[in-house]
Amino acid sequence: MQQLHTLKDIEQAIATHPLVSLYIKAPICGVCTVVAAQLDSALAVEGNVYAVKADIAEIPKMAGRFHVLTAPAWLLFYQGKEVERMARFIPQAQMKQTLAKWTKVAESGHQ
C-alpha cells in the first residue's frame, strides 16, 4: 500500500484508478497495524487493486470527507464510487472475499 499524505492525493487516486483500496489508520493503534498486515496479504493475491493508506491524524479532513468515525477503516472504490466499507474490527475472510469479488468486477468492466 502506498502512503498518501494529502486529501487531494487520495481523491486523485480514486478518480484515476478503476479499483482503489483506501485504508485509514490512526497512530498508536495496534488493531490498525494488524489489519494493515492482513490487508497487504490479501492485496498481494488480488493484483488489480490500487492500494493506498493514510493516517487520520495526519489528514484529519479525511474523517469528514469519507464519514469515517473510527479506525481502522477500509473503503473500496470502483470507478470513483464507494462500493464497500468496513471499520473497527475487519474480518479477514470477508475482506478477502470482497477484494476477490470487486477485482472480478473490475476485470470484466461491469458493476
N, C-alpha and C positions, 0 to 999 in steps of 0.2 A: 504494500500500500504506500502510495506517495503522500507525504505530509504536506498539507497546504496551510498557508498562513494568513490568507485573507478571504473574506466572504466573496469578493469579486472572482478570485481564482476558483472557488468552489462552484459558483454559478456558471462560470465559463466552462468548467469540466462537464457539468450537467448538460449544458447547451450543445457542447461539441461532440460528445461521445454518445452512442446509442444506448449503452447499458453501463450505468455508473453505480458503484457501491460507495456510499458515504458512511464512514464510521466516526462517530463523535464520542470523544472520551473526555474524562476530567482528570486533573492532576491528582496524584496520590490516591489512585483508585485501583485497588487490587483486582476487582472484578473486571475493570476495563482492560487491564493487562492480559488476563486470562482469555477473555473473549476475543481480543485482538489477535492472539496467537491462534485461536481456533478459526477465526475468520481468514487469517493468512493461509492456513492449511486448506480450507475449503476453496479459497480463491485460486490456489495453485492447481486444483483439479479443473476448475472452470476458467479457461484461458481468455474468453472474450469479454471479460468484465474489466472496465477501467476502475480501479480501486483507489480511493483517496481516504485520508483520515485527517481529523482536525481536533484541536484541543479547545474545549468550550471556554476555558479560562483565557486563552489567547485571542479567541474571536467570540466575545460574549453576544454579539448581534446574531449569531447563529441560532441561539435559543428562540428568539422571536421570529426569525425568518423561516425556520423549519419546525416551529412549535415543539421544541424538544424541552421536556420538563425534567428529565432525569438522564443520568449517564450510567452505563454506556447506552448509546442509541445507534442503531444501524438502519439506514434508509437505502432503498434501492430505487433507482430511477431508470425508466425506459422511455426513450425518445423525449426526454425532458420532463416527464411526469413521474411523480412518486407512485410506485406500484406496490411497494412492500415497506413495512416498518416494524421493527422490534426494539424493545427497550428494556433496560434494567437487567432482568435475567433472560438471556437469549439462548434457547435450547439449540445445541449444536446440530442435532439431526434435522430440526426444522429449518435452520439456516442453510444447511447443505441442500435440502430438497428445494427450497426457494431459489437458491442460486442455479441449480440444475434446470428448474422449470423456466426461469427467465432467460437463461443462456440459450435454451432451445427456441424460445420465442424470438429472441434477437437474431439467432441464426436463420430462422425461417422468414424473418421480416414481417411477422404478423403480431397481432395483440390478442 
